[in-house]
Amino acid sequence: MSKTIATKADLQLLRTELHQECALIRKDMEMLSMTLTVRLGSMLVVVTGLLFAALKLT
């Protein structure tokens, strides 16, 4: 095992990269949240339409 010690510059670089990755993850989660909301809304509309169509047939 090699004994290497991280310098302050290394830690700062790692911190910067970590913040960038977290920002990308947040953007992806926002996009997925919006997509999921639209999908669930459209499913709700379809199910409501099917329910009313079934009620009209009976």
Helices and strands as residue ranges (DSSP letters): H 8-57
